[in-house]
Structure formats: C-alpha cells, structure tokens
C-alpha cells in the first residue's frame, strides 16, 4: 500500500498529520529536493507540496512528471495561493482528456 506525504513549511503542513499523512518540513529547494527523492524511493504514492516550495523545485518535480508515481500535487500554503496548483491540475486534465475543459 502506498503512503501519502506533505512537504512544505511547517505551518502549512502541520495539520495533515492529524489525517494520518506523513509530514516533512522543508523551507528551501535543496532540502526539499533531497526529501522528495527520499519519498519517491520509499513507496509514497501521493506527495502534497506547498506551492511556494514547488516553485523553488520546478526542475526536481519535472523529473517525476512522466512517471506514474509518485503523484506530486501542489497545494496552497498559509501564505496564500499562487495558482500553481490549479495550473498543474489543469495541465493534467488537459493531458488526460485531450483538451482544456476550463476554457
């Protein structure tokens, strides 16, 4: 069975622990990239990552884009929504359906 993780600043991901999600605080691209590689190698099927951290790690996240797992999902953090998560989901839907359903 695959596990679920959340990465990002501690304030944004702390609540996920109450849902049984493993949390991994990370505040910079170097630390985040290291943690992401460890999670991908450790049977994590879904990894939520705050949009702020994901913006710093675009190249690292792109390495996993063509793989079926892990699914890396950007989420808003406590500092607000940057739109990265919605853009990401929109691209996945467009790829799956063959057209942009939001426009």
C-alpha positions, -999 to 999 in steps of 0.1 A, spaced: 0 0 0 13 34 -9 18 62 16 9 99 15 32 127 24 30 165 27 60 188 22 65 225 28 68 250 56 57 236 89 28 259 95 12 249 62 16 211 65 13 205 103 -25 199 101 -20 170 77 -5 149 105 -40 147 121 -52 130 90 -25 103 91 -4 120 64 34 119 70 47 155 71 82 166 60 90 202 67 112 219 41 119 256 35 144 256 6 150 239 -27 180 219 -16 163 204 14 130 199 -5 147 181 -34 165 158 -10 133 149 8 114 145 -25 139 120 -38 137 100 -5 99 100 -6 98 89 -42 121 60 -33 101 50 -2 68 40 -17 50 73 -13 22 74 -40 10 109 -33 31 138 -23 14 171 -15 38 201 -17 32 237 -9 31 259 -40 58 281 -25 82 252 -22 72 237 -55 80 270 -73 116 266 -59 118 230 -71 104 230 -106 133 211 -122 132 184 -95 95 180 -97 97 178 -135 118 146 -132 87 128 -119 62 143 -143 63 114 -168 63 87 -141 30 72 -128 41 75 -92 45 95 -71 18 120 -79 31 153 -68 3 178 -61 9 214 -53 -13 229 -26 -17 264 -12 2 272 19 -6 295 48 10 324 28 -17 321 1 -24 307 -33 -1 313 -61 -22 295 -87 5 268 -93 -18 241 -80 -47 250 -103 -24 253 -133 -9 219 -125 -43 202 -122 -55 219 -154 -25 205 -173 -31 170 -160 -68 172 -171 -59 185 -205 -34 157 -210 -59 131 -199 -89 144 -218 -71 159 -248 -84 194 -244 -86 222 -219 -121 219 -203 -118 251 -183 -118 275 -213 
